[in-house]
Amino acid sequence: MSTVNHRILLVSRPQAEATLDNFRLEAAPLPDVGPGEVLVRHHYLSLDPYMRGRMSEAKSYAAPQALGATMLGGTAGEVVASRNPAFAVGDTVVGNGGWQEYALVAGAALPGLQKIDTRNVPLSAYLGPVGMPGITAWFGLSKILEPKPGETVVVSAASGAVGSVVGQLARLRGCRAVGVAGGKEKCDYVVHELGFDACIDYKAAPDAAALDERLAAAAPKGIDACFENVGGRIFDAVLGRMNAFGRVALCGMIAGYDGEPVPIRNPSVILRSRLKVQGFIVFESPSSVPWAMAELGALVASGRLRYRESIAQGLAAAPAAFLGLLKGRNLGKQLVKLT
């Protein structure tokens, strides 16, 4: 086992778009393991859009990422040293170890370290379809959108880690699933591999009228439920096609992650169509997590829930991979392989 831990720190806050200059890779001595503590060697690091919001000091649902500290993030790996009876060397675990090769887990952080079974579900899937992205998809769809068979569900960022799961679950619940993604390759993946009924390439729709036309063709009976990850002109187009008493699960606003405002063009439609619009943070409802993981794990193990991973190699590649994620360069779940 190495005696050095490499980690990536946030050293400055982005003023507009995040850049490589906001991060620094450094080496630090591997800490000693004290009573009650666990040392985890990370095999995979999860990169997720929410991290961009945490890099800002703007008021949000969670405290900002501290400057000069290891970047926050989900991790999956193996216990390599333990002085805690609840964990043994060799246990496979997921947690929030951050952008680093090793994490010493102790005290209040220990409940966040979860042992997992990798006999039927790959380790990396616990950061994707059976992890936070999949649980987010499950919760937003099941608890907020509450889709009924025959309804139409529209999902933005449909080829991403969250959106790809939403659409597949909607189909399993008897709904028509319509995705929105950027580019022919992503739309082909959404329809032909994930099984969505249709996918709209927003990059091929240069203006609001063209986007509305494509949306009308893909959802001829209107839209009953929207799982929103992007905001901006895509959200505006979807709102304009919502049926009365439609539901919106507001999961993310990727269009505004670099600080741009993302106003709703015609908010009166919310009143006119009597829409329910609800933002949510999935882990504020911890009682749902075991139910979600059980269903998602069974679907992945049986091959009924499909997924892809974009994998960057080595910790040093994490900042560039993260910036690429914010630009939509990934297909499926963005990970960094650390071993």
N, C-alpha and C positions, 0 to 999 in steps of 0.2 A: 504494500500500500504506500502511496506517495506521502511525503511529509509536507507537501505544498498544496494549497488550495488556490486555484485561479478563480477570480470572480470579476464581474463587470459592475462598475459603479455608475450612478447618475451624477455627473459633475457639473451640469448646467441645465437650466430649463429652456426648452425651445421657445423662441419668440414668435415663430410661425410654424413652418414645417420642422419636424424633428430631423436632426442630422447626426452623422457619426461623431461629430465633435461634442455632442451631449453625453457621450459615454467614454469610459476608460477601463481598459483591462489591466488588472494588477494581480500580483501573486502575494499570498500571505501564508504564514505558517499554519499548518493544520492544528486545530485546537486539541487539547487533551480532553478525554471523555471523563466527566465527573459523575458522582453518584446520581442515579436517576436519569442520566442523559443517554442519548442515542446519536451515533454518527452515521449519516446516510451518504452513500456514494450515488450521485445522480447519474442515471443513464439517459434520461430525456428531460429537456426543458420545454415547457409550453410557451408559445408566443401568442398573445391575444390582443385584440384591438383596445380593450379597456385600459391597457397599460399606458396608452398615449394620454388618456385623461388623467391618470395618476401622476404623470410627469409635470402637470400644470399645478399652480397654486390656487386655481379657481375653486370656489366652494362646490363640493360634490357630496356624494353619499359616503365617501371614504376619505381618510386623510391623504394628503399628497405624498408621493414618494419623496423620502428625505434625500437631500443633496449629500454627496459623499458616502452614501450607503449602497449596499448591494441592491441591484434592481429586483423588485418583487416579481414573483412568478411561480406558477405551478410546476411541480417536478415529479418524476417517477424514478425510482431506483431501488437500491438494496442496502439493508443494514449491514455495515461492515464492522461496527463495534457497538457494544451495548452494555450499560450498567443499569438497565431498567428491566425488571422481570417481565414486563408486558411485551418486550421485543427481543428477538433472538437474532444473532448473526445469520445472515442469509434470508431473512424475511424480505419479501418484496413489498414496497410501500409507495404510496402517493402522499404528497404534502405540498407545502408552499415554501420550498427551500430557496427559491430565488435563482438569479443568474449566476450560478457558481457550481463548481464540480462536487463539492461536499457541503453538507449542512450539519451543524451540531444542533440537535433538537432537544429542548429542555423546557421545564416549567409550563407556562401557559400555552406554549406552542405544541406540546405533546398531544393534546386531543385532536389537533389538526393532522396528525400523522396517522394514516390509515393503512392497515395491512390489507393486501389484495390477493386474489386468487388468479394466477396466470395460466392455469391448466387449459382453459377453453377460450380465454380472452387475452390477446397480446398485451404486454405491459404498456406499450405506447397508446393503446386504445383507451386506457384509463385517464389520459389527458385529452381525449377527443370524444368519440361517440358515447363512451361510458363514463366520461368525466364531466368537468364543468360545462363544456359546450353542449354535450348531449343532454345533461340534466337541465340546462337552461332552455333548450328546445322543448324538452318534455314538459317542463313546468309552464312555459308560456302558452304552449298549445293546449295542454290538458286543463290547466287551472284558470286561464284567462280567456282564451279563445273558445274553449269548450265546443269544438266542432261537432256538427251532426252529419250523419251520412247524407251525401248528395250536395253538401255545401261546397262552395269554392273558397279555397285558402290561397292567398298570395304571399310569397316569401321573398323578400329582397336579400341580396348577397346569398343567393340560393346555392352556390357552389362551395361556400365556406363551411367551416366546422359546425356552426350552429344551424344555418339555413338548410344545409343538406339533410340534417336529421329531421328538421321540422317537416319538410315536404314528404319525406318517407313515412313519418308517423301519421301525417294527414291522410296519405293514401291508405295506410293500414286501417284507418278509422272510417274508410269509405268516402273520403272527400276527393274533389278535384283539386289537384295541387298545381299551382302556376308559379314558376320561379322567375326572378329577375336577376340577371348576371351580366357581366361585361365581357363580350366577345363570343365568337362562334364556338371556340373550343370548350368554354365553360358551359354554354347552353347545351351543346351536344352531350357533355358529361351529365348534366342535370336531367335531361330527357332520356337518353339511351342507356345510361348506367344506373342512375338513381331512380328512374321510373316516374318522374314528374309527368303530368299530362301535357305541359307546355312550358316553354321558357322564353322570355323576352330579352333580347340583347339590347340593353339600353344604349350601348355605344353605336348601334346602327339606327338609333332614333335621335336625330340631331336637334329636335325641338319638342316642345310640349305637345303639339298637335300630333306629331309622328308617334310619340310615346303613348299617347292616349289611344291612337288608332290600333296600335299593336296590343294594348291592354284590352281593348274592347273585343278584338278577335279572339284573344286567349281566354277571356272570361265573358262569354256572350250573355250569361245570366246574371251578370254583376258579381260583386265580391262580398262574401259574407264575413270573412275574417282575414286580417292582415297581420303577419309577423314582420315587424319593421326593424331592420338593422342599419339602415343607411340614412334616411331623411332626405331633405332637399327635393329635387324635381321628381324623383321616383315616388316618394311618399305623397307629394301633391297629386300625381296622376292616379295613384291608388285610391286616395280619399275621394276623388271625383267620381269613382266607379263603385263606391261602397253602397250596398243595399241598406235599407232601413234596418235599424237596430243591429248593425254590424259591430264587430269587436276588433280592437287593435291592441296587440301586445307590443309595447314599445320597448325593445330590447337594447338598441344601440343607435347612434347617430354618427356613423362613420364620416358622413359628409362634413361634419363640423369638428372633427378631432384635431385639426390644426388651428383651431381658433376662429374659423369663419362662422358667422351667424347662419343659422338654418331656419329661417322663419317659414311658417306655413302660409302658402299663397292665399288660400281661401278658407280660413278657419270656420266660416259660417256653415260649411257643409257638416261639421260635427253636430251642430244644433239641428240643422235641417233634416239630416238622416238619423238623428238620435243615436249617435255612435257612442260606444264605450271605448275610451282610450286610456290604457293603464300602463304606466312604466313599472318596471319591476327589477329587483336584484334577487337572483335565484336563491342565494344562501341566506336570505332573510326568512326563508321558509324551510328550515332544516328538516321538519317532519316529512317532507316530500322526497327527500334525497334517497332513502332506502328503496322506496317504491320505484322511483325513476331508475336507479341503478339496476334493480332486479329486472325490470322490463328491457332496458337497453342492453344489459349484459346477455340476456337470453337471446335477443334479436341478433346481436353481433355473433354470438357463438353458433347460431343456426344458419348464419349467412343471409338472413332476411333484412338486415340493416347493413348497407354497404357504405364504405367510406374510403377516402384516399388521404394520403399524408404527403406534404411537402417537407422534406427533411434537409436541414443545413447541417454540415459536419463540423463539429468542434465549437467550443464556447466562443472563440474569437469571431465566428461567423454570425453570432446572435444579433448584434446591432444592425448589420446590413439586411439580414433576413427579416427583422422586425420592420424596418423601413419599407422593405418590399411588401410585407403584409399590408401595411397601411395604404399602399398603392394598388393593392389587389393582384399582386404578382403570384400569389400562391394559389394552388388548387387543393381544396380540402383543408385539413388541419395543418398548421405550420408548427413544426417541431425543430428542435436542435438536438442532435445526437451527441452525447458527451463521452461515450465509451466506444 
